Amino acid sequence: MAKRTFLIVLDSVGIGAMPDAANWGDEGSHTLNAIKNHVDFYCPNLTDLGLFNIDGLEGGVDSPRTCYARMRESSLGKDTTIGHWEIAGVYSPKPLPTYPDGFPQEVIDAFEKVTGRGTLCNKPYSGTEVIKDYGEEHLRTGKLIVYTSADSVFQIAAHEDLVPVKELYRYCEQARELLQGEHGVGRIIARPFAGEYPFKRTPRRHDYSLTPPSKTAPDIMKENGFDVISVGKIYDIFAGQGFTESHPTVNNQDGMDKTMGIANRDFEGLCFVNLVDFDMVYGHRNDVQGYARALTEFDARLGELLPLLREDDLLIITADHGCDPSTPSTDHSREYTPMLAYGKRFKKGVNLGVRESFADIGATVLEWHGLSADGIFGKSFLKEIIDD
């Protein structure tokens, strides 16, 4: 029977500050602890699988149904791109550039020259607030709203009635060509919006990522003829490299719908899933209640997914960084992440301790599919969890 792996990234569900968190302004951050005592938090499936058995957490069960670990990020970063790249086997020795004071004038001048449009804002901003504060001026002047965040991003917002989405995407492609090297931000993000003041963002966001600097687990799987399926923004994070199929999503529920649809199909290889609402909708907006509800909703959908798994399926649940909604910061946090590995052919109740890199996940996926992980960063833990 064909082996399948479902790798689900709960975007920003961190489980406690890493030892160097203070260097990032994140000392004391703990995303999971921030939400687990909320009245709307109810995650029996994650609990039974062993989430709270992970080192450093409290409230574990006597007989967890998975092998589990606390994952340390080796790369110097706390952003979506570096986190996902490391899961897939890439070590990043320095952070991607960020712009707390906005982009240098030479960057803005070059962007305005290639697009033929002026710009507004050019500073870190909330995506929902920036269109409230600059949307009407954008409509009057035709200038593009350019902004960033604590993450390594160059974001371009434009009203769909003034700038058609395809035109906005072209501007993002031009920005991606410009922003390389010293100013090689992780992602250029198209942020279309519509309607009248206070305006609303539309679901036609699109990310333009840097190409991973080295080979990834998806690359190796694709080269060897396996299906490599993206759900959510995974395809964008890897600039499409290494994938055979892409399924964009509009929210977590849509992501789980698509994942379960794929689970009902015959394929051989990897289904790599990102559920972004935890981070984008709740973490960055310091919405503890919304975050708790979102993880509760995922837990219910997880209960629907587990019965669909076949004899040779491996399910891995993890995260890419933290985004503690209870701290004054609205930014990502430098945290450990969880790892739960589940399947009918895998042991139960094995504590893998603290793993030295997210990349151990990518190496394990490759070994499960009979491939060498020599070309990527990370050490497989397959032999510690396989029940043969």
Solvent accessible surface area in square Angstrom, and as a share of the most:
residue,aa,sasa,rsa
1,M,166,0.74
2,A,43,0.34
3,K,59,0.25
4,R,1,0.00
5,T,0,0.00
6,F,0,0.00
7,L,4,0.02
8,I,0,0.00
9,V,0,0.00
10,L,5,0.02
11,D,0,0.00
12,S,0,0.00
13,V,2,0.01
14,G,0,0.00
15,I,3,0.02
16,G,6,0.06
17,A,32,0.25
18,M,7,0.03
19,P,112,0.71
20,D,39,0.20
21,A,2,0.01
22,A,58,0.45
23,N,126,0.65
24,W,62,0.22
25,G,68,0.65
26,D,8,0.04
27,E,141,0.63
28,G,64,0.61
29,S,6,0.04
30,H,31,0.14
31,T,0,0.00
32,L,0,0.00
33,N,66,0.34
34,A,24,0.19
35,I,0,0.00
36,K,51,0.21
37,N,129,0.66
38,H,49,0.22
39,V,135,0.78
40,D,40,0.20
41,F,29,0.12
42,Y,149,0.57
43,C,5,0.03
44,P,48,0.30
45,N,35,0.18
46,L,1,0.01
47,T,31,0.18
48,D,63,0.32
49,L,1,0.00
50,G,0,0.00
51,L,6,0.03
52,F,16,0.07
53,N,36,0.19
54,I,1,0.01
55,D,48,0.25
56,G,63,0.61
57,L,21,0.10
58,E,136,0.61
59,G,60,0.58
60,G,39,0.37
61,V,42,0.24
62,D,149,0.77
63,S,91,0.59
64,P,12,0.08
65,R,84,0.31
66,T,0,0.00
67,C,0,0.00
68,Y,16,0.06
69,A,0,0.00
70,R,51,0.19
71,M,0,0.00
72,R,70,0.26
73,E,2,0.01
74,S,20,0.13
75,S,0,0.00
76,L,72,0.36
77,G,1,0.01
78,K,33,0.14
79,D,13,0.07
80,T,1,0.00
81,T,2,0.01
82,I,1,0.00
83,G,0,0.00
84,H,0,0.00
85,W,8,0.03
86,E,0,0.00
87,I,1,0.00
88,A,3,0.02
89,G,2,0.02
90,V,1,0.00
91,Y,93,0.36
92,S,10,0.06
93,P,87,0.55
94,K,152,0.64
95,P,65,0.41
96,L,27,0.14
97,P,38,0.24
98,T,65,0.38
99,Y,21,0.08
100,P,99,0.62
101,D,134,0.70
102,G,9,0.09
103,F,7,0.03
104,P,42,0.26
105,Q,113,0.50
106,E,109,0.49
107,V,13,0.07
108,I,8,0.04
109,D,72,0.37
110,A,37,0.28
111,F,1,0.01
112,E,51,0.23
113,K,173,0.73
114,V,63,0.36
115,T,16,0.09
116,G,69,0.66
117,R,53,0.19
118,G,24,0.23
119,T,23,0.13
120,L,16,0.08
121,C,26,0.16
122,N,35,0.18
123,K,88,0.37
124,P,51,0.32
125,Y,57,0.22
126,S,55,0.36
127,G,14,0.14
128,T,41,0.24
129,E,72,0.32
130,V,0,0.00
131,I,4,0.02
132,K,77,0.33
133,D,85,0.44
134,Y,38,0.14
135,G,0,0.00
136,E,89,0.40
137,E,61,0.27
138,H,0,0.00
139,L,70,0.35
140,R,179,0.65
141,T,70,0.41
142,G,13,0.13
143,K,79,0.34
144,L,0,0.00
145,I,0,0.00
146,V,0,0.00
147,Y,1,0.00
148,T,0,0.00
149,S,30,0.19
150,A,47,0.37
151,D,16,0.08
152,S,4,0.02
153,V,4,0.02
154,F,1,0.00
155,Q,9,0.04
156,I,0,0.00
157,A,1,0.00
158,A,0,0.00
159,H,6,0.03
160,E,36,0.16
161,D,126,0.65
162,L,58,0.29
163,V,1,0.00
164,P,74,0.46
165,V,26,0.15
166,K,174,0.74
167,E,44,0.20
168,L,0,0.00
169,Y,52,0.20
170,R,115,0.42
171,Y,6,0.02
172,C,0,0.00
173,E,86,0.38
174,Q,40,0.18
175,A,1,0.00
176,R,25,0.09
177,E,136,0.61
178,L,69,0.34
179,L,5,0.03
180,Q,88,0.39
181,G,71,0.68
182,E,143,0.64
183,H,31,0.14
184,G,4,0.04
185,V,0,0.00
186,G,1,0.01
187,R,12,0.04
188,I,0,0.00
189,I,3,0.01
190,A,0,0.00
191,R,25,0.09
192,P,2,0.01
193,F,0,0.00
194,A,31,0.24
195,G,46,0.45
196,E,152,0.68
197,Y,123,0.47
198,P,69,0.43
199,F,13,0.05
200,K,160,0.68
201,R,64,0.23
202,T,22,0.13
203,P,93,0.58
204,R,109,0.40
205,R,57,0.21
206,H,62,0.28
207,D,5,0.03
208,Y,32,0.12
209,S,8,0.05
210,L,30,0.15
211,T,79,0.46
212,P,8,0.05
213,P,98,0.61
214,S,57,0.37
215,K,89,0.38
216,T,1,0.01
217,A,3,0.02
218,P,1,0.01
219,D,13,0.07
220,I,17,0.08
221,M,0,0.00
222,K,93,0.40
223,E,112,0.50
224,N,81,0.42
225,G,70,0.68
226,F,34,0.14
227,D,53,0.27
228,V,0,0.00
229,I,0,0.00
230,S,0,0.00
231,V,0,0.00
232,G,10,0.09
233,K,25,0.10
234,I,0,0.00
235,Y,85,0.32
236,D,23,0.12
237,I,0,0.00
238,F,0,0.00
239,A,47,0.36
240,G,14,0.14
241,Q,61,0.27
242,G,5,0.05
243,F,9,0.04
244,T,71,0.41
245,E,53,0.24
246,S,44,0.29
247,H,46,0.20
248,P,99,0.62
249,T,36,0.21
250,V,93,0.53
251,N,62,0.32
252,N,16,0.08
253,Q,71,0.31
254,D,28,0.14
255,G,0,0.00
256,M,2,0.01
257,D,75,0.39
258,K,63,0.27
259,T,0,0.00
260,M,20,0.09
261,G,38,0.36
262,I,4,0.02
263,A,1,0.01
264,N,99,0.51
265,R,87,0.32
266,D,120,0.62
267,F,12,0.05
268,E,78,0.35
269,G,0,0.00
270,L,3,0.02
271,C,0,0.00
272,F,1,0.01
273,V,0,0.00
274,N,3,0.01
275,L,2,0.01
276,V,25,0.14
277,D,15,0.08
278,F,0,0.00
279,D,7,0.04
280,M,46,0.20
281,V,41,0.24
282,Y,49,0.19
283,G,0,0.00
284,H,59,0.26
285,R,115,0.42
286,N,51,0.26
287,D,53,0.27
288,V,40,0.23
289,Q,74,0.33
290,G,8,0.08
291,Y,0,0.00
292,A,0,0.00
293,R,119,0.44
294,A,4,0.03
295,L,0,0.00
296,T,32,0.18
297,E,85,0.38
298,F,5,0.02
299,D,2,0.01
300,A,60,0.47
301,R,35,0.13
302,L,0,0.00
303,G,28,0.27
304,E,89,0.40
305,L,0,0.00
306,L,17,0.08
307,P,103,0.65
308,L,54,0.27
309,L,6,0.03
310,R,73,0.27
311,E,90,0.40
312,D,16,0.08
313,D,1,0.00
314,L,0,0.00
315,L,0,0.00
316,I,0,0.00
317,I,3,0.01
318,T,1,0.00
319,A,0,0.00
320,D,0,0.00
321,H,1,0.01
322,G,0,0.00
323,C,1,0.00
324,D,7,0.03
325,P,3,0.02
326,S,68,0.44
327,T,37,0.21
328,P,136,0.85
329,S,46,0.30
330,T,64,0.37
331,D,48,0.25
332,H,9,0.04
333,S,3,0.02
334,R,5,0.02
335,E,2,0.01
336,Y,19,0.07
337,T,0,0.00
338,P,3,0.02
339,M,0,0.00
340,L,3,0.01
341,A,0,0.00
342,Y,30,0.12
343,G,5,0.05
344,K,121,0.51
345,R,66,0.24
346,F,4,0.02
347,K,78,0.33
348,K,123,0.52
349,G,35,0.33
350,V,39,0.22
351,N,73,0.37
352,L,19,0.09
353,G,18,0.17
354,V,56,0.32
355,R,31,0.11
356,E,106,0.48
357,S,4,0.03
358,F,1,0.00
359,A,0,0.00
360,D,7,0.04
361,I,1,0.00
362,G,2,0.02
363,A,1,0.00
364,T,0,0.00
365,V,1,0.01
366,L,0,0.00
367,E,50,0.23
368,W,4,0.01
369,H,14,0.06
370,G,68,0.66
371,L,28,0.14
372,S,71,0.46
373,A,23,0.17
374,D,137,0.71
375,G,52,0.50
376,I,18,0.09
377,F,84,0.35
378,G,23,0.22
379,K,156,0.66
380,S,37,0.24
381,F,1,0.00
382,L,16,0.08
383,K,157,0.66
384,E,81,0.36
385,I,0,0.00
386,I,28,0.14
387,D,89,0.46
388,D,140,0.72
